[in-house]
């Protein structure tokens, strides 16, 4: 089973692709979609949508996982992040993928063992679970962590459907 994880953002959207065979996880690819922050919002959202759609066609995942948006101290930032997330989700759905959504806490719990883990701990555990991934930005590490979390939950979904 192939899984695409997405860590959405208006400037940097992390992505990661893993393969799952039984309990074994294998790194396939990862990266960051960088959108010019000087573009109008609609153009940035369109760029995120286009890039995610291209990734879906390039890697043919069976499932996709995406991090939920937390409401933070700045409602305007949360709204814009939600729009970036929506553009990504629309692209994933348009590619015919089942999209699973996870809170940051759930992703951290799946990868690190505690929902209160910081970015350094998440990156460390992702590099241990996927040693072939090599160096990566925190955005890509978060996306791979989301893919790992999705792998755990997708297995349960597939068993339930059988």
HELIX and SHEET records of a PDB file:
HELIX    1   1 UNK A   41  UNK A   59  1                                  19    
HELIX    2   2 UNK A   75  UNK A   94  1                                  20    
HELIX    3   3 UNK A  104  UNK A  111  1                                   8    
HELIX    4   4 UNK A  119  UNK A  129  1                                  11    
HELIX    5   5 UNK A  131  UNK A  133  5                                   3    
HELIX    6   6 UNK A  138  UNK A  161  1                                  24    
SHEET    1   A 5 UNK A  24  UNK A  34  0                                        
SHEET    2   A 5 UNK A  12  UNK A  21 -1                                        
SHEET    3   A 5 UNK A   2  UNK A   7 -1                                        
SHEET    4   A 5 UNK A  63  UNK A  67  1                                        
SHEET    5   A 5 UNK A  98  UNK A 102  1                                        
END                                                                             
